[in-house]
Amino acid sequence: MSTNLAMDKKADLAGPGIGNYEELAGVLPDDYNSLLDPKQTQEAITVVKRFIEDNLCRELKLMRVEVPLIVDVESGVNDMLDRDGSRTPIQFHISNDRDTHPIDAQVVQAATKWKRVALKQFGMHPGEGIITDMRAVRKDYFLDHDHSAYVDQWDWEKAITAADRNLDYLRKTVESIWKVIKGAEEYIHGLFPQLKSDKYPPLPDDLTFLHAEEILDRYPNLPRKQRETAILQEFPAVFIYGIGWVLKDGYPHEMRAADYDDWVTPTGGNNGDTMHGLNGDILVWNPVTRRRHELSSMGIRVNAETLRQQLEITKQLDFLKLPYHQAIINNELPLSIGGGIGQSRTVMLLLRKAHLGEVSVTVWPKILKEICAEKNIHVLE
């Protein structure tokens, strides 16, 4: 492998795919016109979010619960997102009673680990789960057209049995989620017929399932995000699974934290090679932005054995001292499957928007708002 290619692949392991605003200006479409005005957009956001949440509950047997915005640092339940420490949470000190009973707290980056604890707290049995209206802050993102410091997700988690920890169960769950997303598209386009446009084809009825190793086999000389872009030209909606295990080129498809999704479990083989991983991402081709568009990251969660194995690989065995990790090691938490579905990401796609800021109110730098205004993209203030 050439030095430049190796550097490209290493740099591509984490984070969004755009790194400066000159590049972003070249990426945003020049021929954009919103198909809904601001008032119609707000009406559509309300009804499509309700449709998706209600149908996720129905398809996956989930119950809506409240979710924290801040967590105790000592609990270890905050999501570090990646294994390399590049995305750190906002942390602050609550002095409380003149520092007699203080709390060091963090703003959540995702509720991934908290949800598994919540399954036990709410007494969920195998086959039952929870869904949350999760709000988080991720301060280390580069703010572009589909990455925001403010994150809203349908974060869900479901208790399972040991027998469910397999690729077939993962696939059936992903197919149920895709059924809801596809149904939401048909529903909202029925209410707002102007969203049906020859310029923007509908989502395919079915997802294509591909292991990260299979995509690498197709495009061995491309970094990860370019591989995803290439595969979406062949299949406009894919579920890429096995994200986190080191592939045959010496790199994982993408860095994944070691303490929630299971990315080490063997899942069969391809051309004599053993594949690994019970997790993955739903990605689609966005015809408005003409780019890859991630909707969901999810997976079967680690058990005691795979948690220890993954922490050994990432050299993070110190995590085993934390209460959350101890609870997994001691089999005190339910086995589970879960994930996050980006709310604004999904709505942006379904309403044919060019920028996340058209459906989500948050902070954007002045330069980005100026670039958007020049391209007839009006972000919410």
Summary of the structure (lengths in Angstrom):
residues: 381
radius of gyration: 20.5
end to end distance: 46.6
largest distance: 64.3
contacts: 1257
relative contact order: 0.17
helix: 39%
strand: 22%
